[in-house]
Amino acid sequence: MTLKESPRVSPVTGRPDRSRGRKPARRSGRPGAGTLASFIAPGLVLFLLFVLLPVAFAAYVAFFRWNGLGGIPTEFVGLENFRNMLQDEVFLGDLWRLGLIVVLSLLVQLPLSFGLAMLLHQRFPGRTAFRLLFFVPYVLTEAVTAVLFRLVFSPRRGFADSLLADLGIDAHVGWLSDRNIVMFVIFAILTWKFFGFHMILFLAGRQNIPDELYEAAAIDGATGAQAFRSITLPLMGPTVRMIVFLSVIGTVQLFDLVYVLTGGGPFHASETLAITMYEQGFQRNQIGYASALSIAMFLISLVFALFYQRLVLNRDLQGSITTAGGRS
């Protein structure tokens, strides 16, 4: 015969305490909808006010002839601004210069940064100091860089002309005034400015490659060149593809360095899409045409990003997206 345990009496109410033996309620680790909304709302409002609304307004104004004054534009011209843009020699020249900088970046700037990163990955005295030294130009703002190189390439015995004179070459080169070489000078300045940033990205990608792979290759008798071709290059592929993407998008948006350096001259020889848009909108008060140019820049960046992600970056995303059943 077993004795039934009497219920425990609560000292507060004097009634039997029936909560004994119950499991404590589990609290969900997921935040509620109100908490999520409170975190998302500020960023969403700022994105709406400073990104989506300006883009929508620019797309609307691009179909009008408007000088920016007198309230909302009313003179509807349809696709006239876009037709004028496609017939504008300055705009077509901007596209050519955009392609030139992109091609030179892929052929010169990125291989230079890649090779330098591979050298600085090796162990030698002063390696950290060299990394810092090469990265310093990227820390400078574009405006400061432009002012610095205006002094270097000054026609009045600037550093470049003085260096040539010391080498016995008495030539006064119009570094920033000769339309045949100004874009190559600008590309050299861009390379000096941004190669340190690309070098750091390449270094990060190289450090993510396990050393065990190289040790295994050495055991198998692979030479350094074979290990570089079979291990380094394939595993550095995601870093290379991302740097190419950043270089192209950055070239489309290039403005402040070139504007301070040359103002787009001489005779539009160094003008970029952003400089053309600025001049049309804020100097000639052709806001409708400038808005059409801004939409063109947006579409160029968007189309390139979509196709590049579809054709190139998609291979890097495969296997990193998880689903309910596991990896895709």
Long-range contacts (C-beta under 8 A, 24 or more apart in sequence): 55-298, 58-291, 58-294, 58-295, 59-291, 59-295, 61-287, 61-288, 61-291, 62-288, 62-291, 62-292, 62-294, 62-295, 63-288, 64-288, 65-288, 66-287, 66-288, 67-285, 67-286, 67-287, 68-281, 68-285, 68-287, 69-285, 73-287, 73-288, 77-288, 81-288, 81-289, 81-291, 81-292, 82-292, 82-296, 84-289, 84-292, 85-289, 85-292, 85-293, 85-296, 90-268, 90-271, 90-276, 91-273, 91-276, 91-293, 91-296, 93-268, 93-271, 94-271, 94-272, 94-273, 94-276, 95-273, 97-183, 97-270, 97-271, 97-272, 98-251, 98-252, 98-272, 98-273, 100-183, 100-187, 101-183, 101-186, 101-187, 101-190, 101-251, 101-254, 102-247, 102-248, 102-251, 104-184, 104-187, 105-187, 105-190, 105-191, 105-247, 105-251, 106-244, 106-247, 108-187, 108-191, 109-187, 109-190, 109-191, 109-194, 109-195, 109-198, 109-247, 110-198, 110-240, 110-243, 110-244, 110-247, 112-191, 112-195, 113-195, 113-196, 113-198, 113-199, 113-202, 113-243, 114-198, 114-202, 114-236, 114-240, 116-195, 116-199, 117-198, 117-199, 117-200, 117-202, 117-203, 117-206, 118-202, 118-206, 118-232, 120-199, 120-203, 121-203, 121-206, 121-207, 131-199, 131-200, 131-203, 134-195, 134-196, 134-199, 135-196, 135-197, 135-199, 135-200, 136-196, 137-192, 137-193, 137-194, 137-195, 137-196, 138-193, 138-194, 138-196, 138-197, 140-193, 142-193, 142-256, 142-257, 142-260, 143-256, 143-257, 143-260, 145-189, 145-192, 145-193, 145-257, 146-189, 146-256, 146-257, 146-258, 146-259, 146-260, 146-261, 147-260, 149-189, 149-261, 150-176, 150-260, 150-261, 153-185, 176-261, 176-262, 176-270, 177-265, 177-266, 178-266, 179-266, 179-267, 179-269, 179-270, 182-262, 182-266, 182-269, 182-270, 183-269, 183-270, 186-257, 186-258, 186-261, 186-262, 186-270, 189-257, 189-261, 190-254, 190-257, 193-257, 194-250, 198-243, 198-247, 201-239, 201-242, 201-243, 202-236, 202-239, 202-243, 204-239, 205-235, 205-236, 205-238, 205-239, 205-240, 206-232, 206-236, 208-235, 209-235, 209-236, 237-316, 238-316, 241-312, 241-313, 241-316, 242-313, 244-312, 245-305, 245-308, 245-312, 245-313, 248-304, 248-308, 249-301, 249-304, 249-305, 252-297, 252-300, 252-301, 252-304, 253-297, 253-301, 273-297, 273-300
